[in-house]
């Protein structure tokens, strides 16, 4: 027999052996019959939470059983058991994918490899959907581990059936572009959120005084302003001392025309980082000032405003219906960009921007926000005794200092961390913040009821639905703008 014939015979034998080892059944080579018997049922058991979400025309997620604390804390574990039915045979390569997401949709934990169906051997789930028997029920136990930090009111459990970049479209729920749809929500323990927030009495600008928005807050009027002599670290509430790389102070005044803020920052590395022609850039990702505020008494995240000013004088401003809503076409939480704050700002730098080769000293910034920009808030009248909820921060190189720390909430836009600014008469002595009760201390009890109702609604809608939803330099926006001061009106 020739060498070529031997080679051909070897190849034929190799293919035959490989085929026999892989088998022509739908089970995998790593499949364990005992394991399969423990996760495969002839009939569905009693399922506490019914969903009946179809993924394509192949798979149905019947529902789940959740074993978890009533309220989650960091590092807690939760066990969720999903119940699946295969309606039609599924091609190889598809896998079950489960993610734990924050309230805002950020990925906290990936549970794709958890449980008897999903354990991986040779980089594949041991009992993937392609090996299932049509009509049978499959028990999919998954352990979810919470991260060391939890923020917000709840976490979401999202499910998808994926193959590389391909997904089976869910026929109900809030399916995203990757095929993930929310199937469960778990409450976060809110007790650690009940930290006091700050209240600040903001004096009215004297009628005889004038401010020039030029980035140099040296006028005598600022001596009578509300003062934050030491801005605090937004992550932990610790004061920022002048000896640190990044520290600062702030002052506030008001009159019937506008709210005025001035900050003095010590920053050793000044960063602008955007093109001068940029429109509404995310300036909070570099160095600069950011303010969020709401002018009603609803004590939630509805109808608030966001204004950010970068060191280049570039401005981002937007209005929101609720927390980071609406979302733009780019899936970024930018709100109503058509809203304009008409903010005036000016910055004086002590150092060189975007030059890491030197050590900078910092900058001064003045900001004027006209009340006329908030015309839709007709109930709010800027007068002595009026109050608004607000928070602000100064950002630099991933670190933030400000008014009220957001701690584990990780966002300046969380309303329960807003402080209270009380507009006070002219002549009110300059003061520092005092502590008051948190904005939403009643949240845990109210949220428990709301979440229970939401979970019931989610399950009912999912079950009923069969259609997918579907030196110095200055940058200034208005350099040298002079602020006229009207005579104060009597308090009503």
Order of alpha helices (4+ residues) and beta strands (2+ residues): alpha-alpha-beta-beta-beta-beta-beta-beta-beta-beta-beta-beta-beta-beta-beta-beta-beta-beta-beta-beta-beta-beta-beta-beta-beta-beta-beta-beta-beta-alpha-beta-beta
